[in-house]
Amino acid sequence: MNRKRLEDLCATARAVPAPEVAEKFSQRVMAQVRCEPFRTGATMRDELDQLYPRLVWTALLVMALCLALDQGHAAIIGPDLADGATQWLEQWLVAGL
């Protein structure tokens, strides 16, 4: 936007009268402020109480995922990670000879 256009817009805005404030506007605002409940700062316990159900479901999901991965790993590699690693290492060393 060029400078002349900006000055024209500012001049037009200055020429327009300000909007009328509604009758008893400040009294209505203060009445609304007084009607709102007083809120104290949320404590850590309040935050945890709200998050607790989500934390429980997340923990259960993580445990189920770990159990599924362990079962899948046991089905693919073998019953024990150490035995599977030993077998893989032996096969790798024999293949290298």
N, C-alpha and C positions, 0 to 999 in steps of 0.2 A: 504494500500500500504506500502510495507516495505521500509526501509531507502535506501538500495542499489538500488532498482528500481527507487526511487525518484532522487537519485544522477545521475543515468544513464540518466534519462529524462532531468535533468537540463544540464548535459554535452552535450547532443545531441542538445538541444535548443541553447546553447551557440555557438556550432559549425556551425549552420545554419546561413548564412549571412542574414542581415536585409533586408527587402523588399525595393525596390527602390521607392523613392518618385516621383510621377508624375511631369512632367515638369510644372513649374509655378503653382504649387499646392497652395502655400500661396496667390498668386495673385487671383486665382479663388475663394478661400475661402473669401477673403476680398471683392471681387466683390459681392458675394452672400450676405454677411452681409450688405453691403451698399444698396442692392436692397430691403431688407425686410422693410416693413413699420414700422415707429416708433410707439410703443405702450405705451400709458400712463397707469398708474395703474388704475384699474377699481374702480370706486366709488360705494358707496352703492346704489346710484340712478341707475347706470348702471346695477347693479346686479338685482335690483327690476324690472327694465324695462324688463329684460330678463325673470324673473320669473313671471311677472304679469299674462300672459295668463294661466299658470299652477295654480297660486293661485286662479284665478277666477273659473276655472273648479273644483278645489278642494273644494272651498267654496260652489259652487252649489251642488256638490255631497254630502257634509256634510249636507246641508239644506234638500236635498231630502231624505237622509237617516233618518234624524230626523223626518221629516214629515211622512215617511212610518212607522217608529217605533211608532210614536204617534197614527197613525191610527190603526195599528195592536194592540197596547196596548188597545185602546178604544174599539176595537171589541172583545177582549178577556176578559178584566177586567170589562169594563163598561165605561160610559161617563166621569167619573171623578176619578182621582187617589185617592182622599180622600174618596169618597164614596166606591170605591172598597176596600180600605184598611180597612174601617170601617166594611164592610160586611164580609171580610175575618177574621177580629179580632173577630167579634161576633160569627161566625161559629166555630172558633178555641176555644173560651172560652166556648161555649155551648158543644162542643165535649169533652172538658176537664172535664165537670161536670159529 
